Amino acid sequence: MYFPYLRGKQYEIIALKELLNEGLIGKSIVPIIEPIKETSQFTKLIECFASRKNLIAVIQNPEVGNFKQKEEKQRTLFNVSKGYMDALIMDNVADVTTLSKFKGHEFLSIFKRPDSTKYIVNLKNLELQPRYTLVPDDSRLKRELIEYEKVILRDNFIKQKRNADYLKVPKDEYGIPDEFFSDDHLYYKNDNYVGFSDYSIIGEEYLEAGFAPVAVAIHIVYFDKSDILRIKHFVSDSNDDINDPAGKFGEALKKLVEWYDRNSEFMYITEGLSQLLRHYYSGTYPGLGVVKKLSLMHHVQLINWYLEGKPE
């Protein structure tokens, strides 16, 4: 199972909703959302997952965004016919009173730091058994949480300070920046995990708002011949100032299309990738938020294909 960890930004919500409505993700995909603000789009997303009986988890004690330190309000806001699973960041749950509210129903626990193991005793004292438990690749956490249904959590996206810096990443034979992304989908079961989780092509770092980039980068994951997941960075060339983002997008997209044309017979064409190709051939610029949405859709659908099988 794959548990994409997202922050509930608008383009992330729309990406998941479009994938679900088009039947492009199944039961193997369980999104985890750390909500950053109250929106009708988010409520509709939960309703959409509930109506299709697909599991989605909502973090009740977010560390970022407007809902930080507002757990009780947030828990009420998003209780849409209980169409989701509660999730708790255990690094922030130090008291038994908070945990006791989750007794008697399923929830997902998230351990991000090794010293959060001190809160395991509260789980045990209350006889709480999380349905799933996310843990980083840390030997202490894995040892302490041996009896739980563990999910490996990593930040696989190596985020650069500026988009132009992706041009410094080692390049393939055609000059496209390319690097390792993940092989957890290959080995998670052998390592005694029930699933794997990451922050997709966004990364763990959270920024409240974006800014006009000097360079435009499109991040696309793909399976190599060994089924290892790698990521290519298609970056614009005219990166002297913030002017003409549409032109910069066109430069980056041209590189993506040329790469796809060389490898189309080996590539699984996802909805996200298909829409990017259509923007190239129609000469349209959808905005950078949509570009991120389509790259995210591509990643999640690609993993769904790997776990559930490519449709005929």
TILUM-946685 format. One record per residue (C-alpha): x, y, z. Coordinates in Angstrom, 1 decimal, padded with zeros to 4 digits. Layout:
! residues N
east->X	north->Y	up->Z
...
END
This chain:
! residues 312
east->000.0	north->000.0	up->000.0
east->001.1	north->003.5	up->-000.7
east->000.4	north->006.4	up->001.7
east->001.2	north->009.7	up->000.0
east->001.7	north->012.4	up->002.7
east->000.3	north->015.7	up->001.5
east->-000.4	north->019.1	up->003.0
east->-003.9	north->019.8	up->001.6
east->-002.9	north->022.6	up->-000.8
east->-005.5	north->023.3	up->-003.4
east->-003.6	north->021.6	up->-006.3
east->-003.0	north->018.5	up->-004.1
east->-006.7	north->018.2	up->-003.2
east->-007.8	north->018.6	up->-006.9
east->-005.1	north->016.1	up->-008.0
east->-006.5	north->013.4	up->-005.6
east->-010.1	north->014.2	up->-006.5
east->-009.5	north->014.0	up->-010.2
east->-007.7	north->010.7	up->-009.9
east->-010.4	north->009.2	up->-007.8
east->-013.3	north->010.4	up->-009.9
east->-011.6	north->009.0	up->-013.0
east->-011.1	north->005.6	up->-011.4
east->-007.3	north->006.0	up->-011.6
east->-006.5	north->005.1	up->-008.0
east->-007.8	north->002.2	up->-006.0
east->-007.7	north->000.7	up->-002.5
east->-003.9	north->000.5	up->-002.6
east->-003.6	north->004.3	up->-002.3
east->-004.3	north->005.8	up->001.1
east->-003.6	north->009.6	up->001.1
east->-002.6	north->011.2	up->004.4
east->-003.6	north->014.9	up->004.5
east->-002.2	north->017.4	up->007.0
east->-004.8	north->020.1	up->006.6
east->-003.5	north->023.7	up->006.4
east->-006.8	north->025.6	up->006.2
east->-010.6	north->025.2	up->006.1
east->-011.8	north->024.9	up->002.5
east->-014.9	north->023.5	up->000.8
east->-012.6	north->021.7	up->-001.6
east->-011.2	north->019.7	up->001.2
east->-014.6	north->018.7	up->002.6
east->-015.7	north->017.7	up->-000.9
east->-012.5	north->015.6	up->-001.2
east->-013.4	north->013.7	up->002.0
east->-017.0	north->013.2	up->000.8
east->-015.7	north->011.9	up->-002.5
east->-013.4	north->009.3	up->-000.8
east->-016.2	north->008.3	up->001.6
east->-018.8	north->007.8	up->-001.2
east->-016.4	north->005.5	up->-003.0
east->-015.4	north->003.7	up->000.2
east->-011.7	north->004.6	up->-000.4
east->-009.7	north->005.2	up->002.7
east->-008.2	north->008.7	up->003.4
east->-006.5	north->009.8	up->006.6
east->-006.7	north->013.3	up->008.1
east->-004.1	north->014.5	up->010.6
east->-005.9	north->015.8	up->013.7
east->-002.9	north->017.7	up->015.2
east->-001.2	north->019.4	up->012.2
east->002.2	north->021.0	up->012.6
east->001.8	north->023.5	up->009.8
east->-000.8	north->025.9	up->008.4
east->-003.8	north->027.6	up->010.0
east->-005.0	north->024.5	up->011.9
east->-001.8	north->024.2	up->014.0
east->-002.8	north->024.2	up->017.7
east->-006.5	north->023.9	up->016.8
east->-007.1	north->020.2	up->017.0
east->-010.6	north->020.3	up->018.5
east->-011.9	north->022.8	up->015.9
east->-010.3	north->020.8	up->013.1
east->-011.7	north->017.5	up->014.3
east->-015.2	north->018.9	up->014.1
east->-014.8	north->020.7	up->010.8
east->-013.8	north->017.5	up->009.0
east->-016.0	north->015.0	up->010.5
east->-018.0	north->014.5	up->007.3
east->-020.1	north->011.4	up->008.2
east->-016.8	north->010.0	up->009.5
east->-015.6	north->009.5	up->006.0
east->-012.0	north->009.3	up->006.9
east->-009.5	north->007.8	up->009.3
east->-008.0	north->010.0	up->012.1
east->-004.3	north->010.4	up->012.1
east->-002.0	north->011.6	up->014.9
east->001.5	north->013.0	up->014.8
east->002.8	north->011.3	up->017.9
east->005.7	north->013.7	up->018.4
east->003.0	north->016.2	up->019.5
east->000.9	north->013.9	up->021.6
east->002.3	north->013.8	up->025.1
east->-000.8	north->013.5	up->027.2
east->-003.1	north->010.5	up->027.8
east->-006.2	north->012.8	up->027.7
east->-005.7	north->013.5	up->024.0
east->-005.0	north->009.9	up->023.1
east->-008.0	north->008.6	up->025.1
east->-010.4	north->010.4	up->022.7
east->-009.3	north->007.9	up->020.0
east->-010.0	north->004.8	up->022.1
east->-012.5	north->002.5	up->020.4
east->-012.0	north->003.5	up->016.8
east->-009.3	north->003.1	up->014.2
east->-006.6	north->005.7	up->013.7
east->-003.2	north->006.1	up->012.1
east->-000.2	north->007.1	up->014.1
east->002.8	north->008.9	up->012.8
east->006.3	north->008.9	up->014.4
east->008.7	north->011.3	up->012.8
east->011.5	north->011.6	up->015.3
east->013.4	north->008.9	up->017.3
east->012.6	north->010.5	up->020.7
east->008.9	north->010.2	up->020.1
east->009.2	north->006.6	up->021.2
east->008.6	north->007.9	up->024.8
east->004.9	north->008.3	up->023.8
east->004.5	north->004.6	up->023.0
east->003.9	north->003.9	up->026.6
east->000.7	north->006.0	up->026.5
east->-000.6	north->003.9	up->023.6
east->000.1	north->000.7	up->025.5
east->-001.4	north->002.0	up->028.8
east->-004.6	north->002.9	up->027.0
east->-004.5	north->-000.4	up->025.0
east->-004.6	north->001.6	up->021.8
east->-003.7	north->-000.3	up->018.6
east->-003.3	north->002.0	up->015.6
east->-004.4	north->000.4	up->012.3
east->-001.2	north->001.7	up->010.7
east->001.9	north->003.4	up->012.1
east->004.2	north->005.5	up->009.9
east->007.9	north->005.5	up->011.0
east->011.1	north->006.8	up->009.4
east->014.0	north->004.5	up->008.6
east->015.3	north->004.5	up->012.2
east->016.4	north->001.4	up->014.0
east->015.2	north->002.5	up->017.4
east->011.7	north->003.3	up->016.2
east->011.5	north->000.0	up->014.2
east->012.5	north->-001.9	up->017.3
east->010.1	north->-000.2	up->019.7
east->007.1	north->-000.5	up->017.2
east->007.7	north->-004.0	up->016.2
east->004.1	north->-005.1	up->017.0
east->002.4	north->-002.4	up->015.0
east->001.5	north->-002.5	up->011.3
east->004.4	north->-000.3	up->010.2
east->004.6	north->001.9	up->007.1
east->008.0	north->003.3	up->006.1
east->008.1	north->007.1	up->005.8
east->010.8	north->008.9	up->003.8
east->011.3	north->012.3	up->002.1
east->012.5	north->011.0	up->-001.2
east->012.4	north->014.3	up->-003.0
east->015.8	north->016.1	up->-002.9
east->014.7	north->019.7	up->-002.9
east->017.0	north->022.4	up->-004.2
east->016.9	north->026.0	up->-003.0
east->016.1	north->027.2	up->-006.5
east->014.6	north->025.5	up->-009.5
east->017.7	north->026.4	up->-011.6
east->019.8	north->024.4	up->-009.1
east->018.2	north->021.2	up->-010.5
east->020.4	north->021.8	up->-013.6
east->023.4	north->020.8	up->-011.4
east->022.0	north->017.3	up->-010.7
east->023.9	north->014.6	up->-012.6
east->022.5	north->014.2	up->-016.1
east->021.5	north->011.3	up->-018.3
east->023.0	north->010.7	up->-021.8
east->020.7	north->013.4	up->-023.2
east->021.6	north->016.0	up->-020.7
east->018.4	north->015.8	up->-018.5
east->019.0	north->016.0	up->-014.7
east->018.1	north->012.6	up->-013.4
east->018.4	north->010.9	up->-009.9
east->017.3	north->008.1	up->-007.7
east->013.9	north->008.6	up->-006.1
east->012.8	north->005.3	up->-004.3
east->012.9	north->001.6	up->-004.3
east->010.6	north->001.1	up->-001.2
east->007.9	north->-000.3	up->-003.5
east->010.2	north->-003.2	up->-004.3
east->011.4	north->-004.1	up->-000.8
east->008.9	north->-002.8	up->001.8
east->007.3	north->-006.2	up->002.3
east->010.7	north->-007.9	up->002.7
east->011.5	north->-005.3	up->005.4
east->008.3	north->-006.2	up->007.3
east->006.3	north->-003.1	up->006.4
east->002.7	north->-003.2	up->005.2
east->003.2	north->-000.1	up->003.1
east->005.4	north->002.9	up->002.2
east->004.9	north->006.6	up->002.4
east->006.6	north->009.8	up->001.1
east->006.0	north->013.4	up->000.3
east->005.8	north->012.8	up->-003.5
east->007.4	north->015.3	up->-005.8
east->006.8	north->018.1	up->-003.3
east->009.0	north->017.2	up->-000.3
east->008.5	north->017.5	up->003.4
east->009.4	north->021.2	up->003.7
east->006.3	north->023.3	up->004.0
east->006.1	north->026.9	up->002.6
east->003.0	north->029.0	up->003.3
east->003.1	north->030.7	up->-000.1
east->005.0	north->030.4	up->-003.3
east->006.9	north->033.1	up->-005.2
east->007.6	north->033.9	up->-008.8
east->010.4	north->031.5	up->-009.8
east->013.4	north->032.5	up->-012.0
east->013.4	north->029.0	up->-013.5
east->010.5	north->026.6	up->-014.1
east->011.0	north->022.9	up->-013.3
east->008.8	north->019.9	up->-014.1
east->009.5	north->016.9	up->-011.9
east->008.5	north->013.5	up->-013.4
east->009.1	north->010.1	up->-011.8
east->009.5	north->006.9	up->-013.9
east->010.5	north->003.3	up->-013.5
east->013.8	north->002.2	up->-014.9
east->014.5	north->-001.2	up->-016.3
east->014.9	north->-002.6	up->-012.8
east->011.6	north->-001.1	up->-011.6
east->013.5	north->001.4	up->-009.5
east->011.7	north->004.7	up->-009.3
east->013.8	north->007.6	up->-010.6
east->013.0	north->011.3	up->-011.1
east->013.9	north->013.6	up->-014.0
east->013.9	north->017.4	up->-013.7
east->013.0	north->019.3	up->-016.8
east->014.2	north->022.8	up->-016.3
east->013.8	north->026.0	up->-018.4
east->016.9	north->027.7	up->-019.9
east->016.1	north->031.4	up->-019.9
east->016.6	north->031.8	up->-016.2
east->017.9	north->035.4	up->-015.8
east->014.8	north->036.9	up->-014.3
east->011.2	north->036.1	up->-013.3
east->009.7	north->037.4	up->-016.6
east->007.7	north->035.2	up->-019.0
east->006.8	north->032.1	up->-016.8
east->004.8	north->030.8	up->-019.8
east->007.9	north->030.8	up->-022.0
east->009.9	north->029.1	up->-019.3
east->007.2	north->026.5	up->-018.9
east->007.4	north->025.9	up->-022.7
east->011.2	north->025.4	up->-022.5
east->010.9	north->022.9	up->-019.7
east->008.0	north->021.1	up->-021.3
east->009.8	north->020.8	up->-024.7
east->012.5	north->018.8	up->-022.9
east->009.9	north->016.6	up->-021.3
east->008.2	north->015.9	up->-024.6
east->011.5	north->015.1	up->-026.3
east->012.4	north->012.7	up->-023.5
east->009.0	north->011.0	up->-023.7
east->009.2	north->010.6	up->-027.5
east->012.5	north->008.7	up->-027.1
east->011.0	north->006.4	up->-024.4
east->007.2	north->006.3	up->-025.2
east->007.3	north->002.5	up->-026.0
east->008.5	north->001.9	up->-022.4
east->006.4	north->004.5	up->-020.6
east->003.0	north->004.1	up->-019.0
east->001.0	north->007.2	up->-020.1
east->-000.7	north->008.5	up->-017.0
east->-003.5	north->011.1	up->-017.0
east->-001.1	north->013.7	up->-015.5
east->001.6	north->013.1	up->-018.2
east->-001.1	north->013.0	up->-020.9
east->-002.3	north->016.4	up->-019.9
east->001.2	north->017.8	up->-019.9
east->001.7	north->016.5	up->-023.4
east->-001.5	north->018.1	up->-024.5
east->-000.4	north->021.5	up->-023.2
east->002.7	north->021.2	up->-025.3
east->000.9	north->020.4	up->-028.5
east->-001.8	north->023.0	up->-027.9
east->000.8	north->025.6	up->-026.8
east->-001.1	north->026.4	up->-023.6
east->000.2	north->027.5	up->-020.2
east->-002.0	north->026.3	up->-017.3
east->-000.1	north->028.0	up->-014.5
east->002.5	north->026.6	up->-012.2
east->-000.1	north->025.2	up->-009.7
east->-001.6	north->023.0	up->-012.4
east->001.9	north->021.9	up->-013.4
east->002.5	north->020.7	up->-009.8
east->-001.0	north->019.1	up->-009.8
east->-000.3	north->017.1	up->-013.0
east->003.2	north->015.9	up->-011.8
east->001.6	north->014.8	up->-008.5
east->-001.2	north->013.0	up->-010.4
east->001.4	north->011.2	up->-012.6
east->003.3	north->010.0	up->-009.5
east->000.3	north->008.7	up->-007.6
east->-001.3	north->007.0	up->-010.6
east->002.1	north->005.4	up->-011.5
east->002.4	north->003.9	up->-008.1
east->-001.2	north->002.7	up->-008.2
east->-000.4	north->001.0	up->-011.5
east->002.6	north->-000.7	up->-010.0
east->000.6	north->-002.0	up->-007.0
east->-002.7	north->-002.9	up->-008.7
east->-001.6	north->-003.6	up->-012.3
east->-001.8	north->-001.6	up->-015.5
east->-005.3	north->-001.6	up->-016.9
east->-005.8	north->-003.2	up->-020.3
END
